[in-house]
Amino acid sequence: MHCRAVELNRSIHRQQATPDTQGSEPHPGQMRHDKEILIRMPVLARRQDAKRLGLSEYALSGRGDTAQPFPGVYIHPSETEPLRVPSWVDDHWLDIHTRVRALQLQRPDAVVSHATAAFLLGWPIPYVVRGPIDVTTPRSRMRRAGVRGHGPRDVATAVHRGVMMARQSEVLRGISASSTPRQLITVLDTICGRWHGPPAAHPDDIRKMIEDSPRFRGSEALRTALASARAGVDSPRETDLRLLIVAAGLPEPVVAHPVRFDDETLHPDLSYPELRIAIEYEGEHHRTDPRQWDIDIVRERVFREAGWEYIRVTQSTRPETIIRLIRSALERRRGTVSRAA
């Protein structure tokens, strides 16, 4: 079921503070972090709340323009409330969030879990946005239109952006049996990396969680994926790049290795530190954000002046080109090291 929240949320007013660094000289060590923004979300109401919120019987009858994310819960046509969210959220995220709030207004015992919770956490897994909401309930499996019920069982919970969700360790266990090995590696890199904010865990924390948990469906798949996950990854594209390099038979590069220059320390996305080869993946924002573009230019100059090979990769760079560039750099550098020795 697809509610009108998407159409409503497209016109939501967003407020975002101007970065303090605007106007200053670009610094090669600066990283682009996702900021939080304040948005206005529509107020939701049950029929018993209608009078208090000024909703008429006409508005509740279905003849007006009052949308229902779930039967019996209405989106107020004018009243909104503030919600602080990451800047990366889109209309689909807001739509799912609205549907989840509507469901929990009726069923406070419905804990968002599995793929829906992973989606709201910003994890990069395939998710059918217009599909059912995944929930786990403590007493009986929920069976209703627009819901995929799990359980019944008690799960550890936490409030996330105003909705009750399973804790992240529970969500990870929940998706491990239905995800491919590549998807699990990408999710683990995201949890332990900085794509959508600071790292939520370290691979050692997840390893301990698996060891301390009773055996669950997908535990072996998760354990296997964890062996290929790395801390410090900045985006799923960087995960793809690292796995591409390894699959081609090249040595695995180091993730976010600290490189000390005269008065600063930089962390290339991937590198072979002993050979002085840096590999950077540049997403769309590197091209569209003028300040980020300036930072990238300064960053490359710093590395090259210090004698490093500097390989820049974008989404349009063909895989065979990436491998050829890296293999050639490895051969050149290994020859230089051998001659120096």
Solvent accessible surface area in square Angstrom, and as a share of the most:
residue,aa,sasa,rsa
1,M,100,0.45
2,H,63,0.28
3,C,9,0.05
4,R,123,0.45
5,A,0,0.00
6,V,3,0.02
7,E,90,0.41
8,L,59,0.29
9,N,3,0.01
10,R,153,0.56
11,S,90,0.58
12,I,26,0.13
13,H,114,0.51
14,R,90,0.33
15,Q,90,0.40
16,Q,103,0.46
17,A,86,0.66
18,T,94,0.55
19,P,60,0.38
20,D,149,0.77
21,T,61,0.36
22,Q,124,0.55
23,G,80,0.77
24,S,58,0.38
25,E,148,0.66
26,P,33,0.21
27,H,81,0.36
28,P,10,0.06
29,G,28,0.27
30,Q,54,0.24
31,M,71,0.32
32,R,125,0.45
33,H,99,0.44
34,D,38,0.20
35,K,88,0.37
36,E,78,0.35
37,I,6,0.03
38,L,49,0.24
39,I,0,0.00
40,R,81,0.30
41,M,1,0.01
42,P,2,0.01
43,V,25,0.14
44,L,21,0.11
45,A,0,0.00
46,R,77,0.28
47,R,118,0.43
48,Q,128,0.57
49,D,17,0.09
50,A,8,0.06
51,K,186,0.79
52,R,179,0.65
53,L,40,0.20
54,G,66,0.63
55,L,14,0.07
56,S,61,0.39
57,E,122,0.55
58,Y,121,0.46
59,A,16,0.12
60,L,6,0.03
61,S,51,0.33
62,G,54,0.52
63,R,167,0.61
64,G,28,0.27
65,D,96,0.50
66,T,12,0.07
67,A,13,0.10
68,Q,69,0.31
69,P,0,0.00
70,F,1,0.00
71,P,87,0.55
72,G,30,0.29
73,V,0,0.00
74,Y,10,0.04
75,I,6,0.03
76,H,12,0.05
77,P,67,0.42
78,S,82,0.53
79,E,86,0.38
80,T,57,0.33
81,E,70,0.31
82,P,77,0.49
83,L,29,0.14
84,R,123,0.45
85,V,0,0.00
86,P,14,0.09
87,S,38,0.25
88,W,63,0.22
89,V,6,0.04
90,D,74,0.38
91,D,36,0.19
92,H,74,0.33
93,W,5,0.02
94,L,0,0.00
95,D,0,0.00
96,I,0,0.00
97,H,2,0.01
98,T,0,0.00
99,R,0,0.00
100,V,0,0.00
101,R,34,0.12
102,A,0,0.00
103,L,1,0.00
104,Q,24,0.11
105,L,59,0.29
106,Q,59,0.26
107,R,80,0.29
108,P,106,0.66
109,D,32,0.17
110,A,0,0.00
111,V,15,0.09
112,V,0,0.00
113,S,2,0.01
114,H,38,0.17
115,A,25,0.20
116,T,0,0.00
117,A,0,0.00
118,A,0,0.00
119,F,36,0.15
120,L,1,0.01
121,L,23,0.11
122,G,7,0.06
123,W,17,0.06
124,P,36,0.22
125,I,24,0.12
126,P,96,0.60
127,Y,35,0.13
128,V,112,0.64
129,V,28,0.16
130,R,140,0.51
131,G,10,0.10
132,P,45,0.28
133,I,0,0.00
134,D,2,0.01
135,V,0,0.00
136,T,1,0.01
137,T,2,0.01
138,P,42,0.26
139,R,179,0.65
140,S,69,0.44
141,R,102,0.37
142,M,8,0.04
143,R,196,0.71
144,R,73,0.27
145,A,93,0.72
146,G,21,0.20
147,V,17,0.10
148,R,107,0.39
149,G,11,0.11
150,H,36,0.16
151,G,20,0.19
152,P,68,0.43
153,R,115,0.42
154,D,118,0.61
155,V,24,0.14
156,A,58,0.45
157,T,45,0.26
158,A,38,0.29
159,V,104,0.60
160,H,50,0.22
161,R,65,0.24
162,G,55,0.52
163,V,2,0.01
164,M,67,0.30
165,M,3,0.01
166,A,3,0.03
167,R,127,0.46
168,Q,74,0.33
169,S,45,0.29
170,E,14,0.06
171,V,0,0.00
172,L,4,0.02
173,R,55,0.20
174,G,20,0.20
175,I,4,0.02
176,S,1,0.00
177,A,38,0.29
178,S,99,0.64
179,S,19,0.12
180,T,66,0.38
181,P,94,0.59
182,R,115,0.42
183,Q,47,0.21
184,L,0,0.00
185,I,18,0.09
186,T,13,0.08
187,V,0,0.00
188,L,0,0.00
189,D,2,0.01
190,T,16,0.09
191,I,10,0.05
192,C,2,0.01
193,G,1,0.01
194,R,54,0.20
195,W,78,0.27
196,H,49,0.22
197,G,12,0.11
198,P,120,0.76
199,P,69,0.43
200,A,65,0.50
201,A,28,0.22
202,H,88,0.39
203,P,13,0.08
204,D,82,0.42
205,D,81,0.42
206,I,8,0.04
207,R,92,0.34
208,K,125,0.53
209,M,31,0.14
210,I,7,0.04
211,E,111,0.50
212,D,96,0.50
213,S,23,0.15
214,P,116,0.73
215,R,190,0.69
216,F,37,0.16
217,R,192,0.70
218,G,19,0.18
219,S,5,0.03
220,E,83,0.37
221,A,42,0.32
222,L,0,0.00
223,R,99,0.36
224,T,95,0.55
225,A,3,0.02
226,L,4,0.02
227,A,71,0.55
228,S,40,0.26
229,A,5,0.04
230,R,76,0.28
231,A,40,0.31
232,G,16,0.15
233,V,3,0.02
234,D,30,0.15
235,S,23,0.15
236,P,25,0.16
237,R,106,0.39
238,E,12,0.05
239,T,0,0.00
240,D,50,0.26
241,L,7,0.03
242,R,2,0.01
243,L,26,0.13
244,L,50,0.25
245,I,0,0.00
246,V,65,0.37
247,A,90,0.70
248,A,37,0.29
249,G,66,0.64
250,L,19,0.09
251,P,56,0.35
252,E,71,0.32
253,P,3,0.02
254,V,65,0.37
255,V,22,0.13
256,A,16,0.12
257,H,61,0.27
258,P,75,0.47
259,V,12,0.07
260,R,158,0.58
261,F,31,0.13
262,D,145,0.75
263,D,116,0.60
264,E,26,0.11
265,T,49,0.29
266,L,1,0.01
267,H,68,0.30
268,P,0,0.00
269,D,17,0.09
270,L,2,0.01
271,S,0,0.00
272,Y,8,0.03
273,P,30,0.19
274,E,129,0.58
275,L,17,0.09
276,R,117,0.43
277,I,0,0.00
278,A,0,0.00
279,I,0,0.00
280,E,10,0.04
281,Y,23,0.09
282,E,18,0.08
283,G,22,0.21
284,E,108,0.48
285,H,48,0.21
286,H,29,0.13
287,R,159,0.58
288,T,77,0.45
289,D,51,0.26
290,P,103,0.65
291,R,61,0.22
292,Q,17,0.08
293,W,117,0.41
294,D,66,0.34
295,I,10,0.05
296,D,6,0.03
297,I,76,0.39
298,V,28,0.16
299,R,26,0.10
300,E,33,0.15
301,R,121,0.44
302,V,28,0.16
303,F,0,0.00
304,R,121,0.44
305,E,136,0.61
306,A,35,0.28
307,G,34,0.33
308,W,20,0.07
309,E,28,0.13
310,Y,11,0.04
311,I,16,0.08
312,R,71,0.26
313,V,2,0.01
314,T,55,0.32
315,Q,128,0.57
316,S,100,0.64
317,T,31,0.18
318,R,153,0.56
319,P,74,0.47
320,E,94,0.42
321,T,35,0.21
322,I,9,0.05
323,I,18,0.09
324,R,139,0.51
325,L,64,0.32
326,I,0,0.00
327,R,97,0.36
328,S,37,0.24
329,A,0,0.00
330,L,2,0.01
331,E,106,0.47
332,R,127,0.46
333,R,47,0.17
334,R,114,0.42
335,G,24,0.23
336,T,69,0.40
337,V,72,0.42
338,S,77,0.49
339,R,186,0.68
340,A,88,0.68
341,A,118,0.91
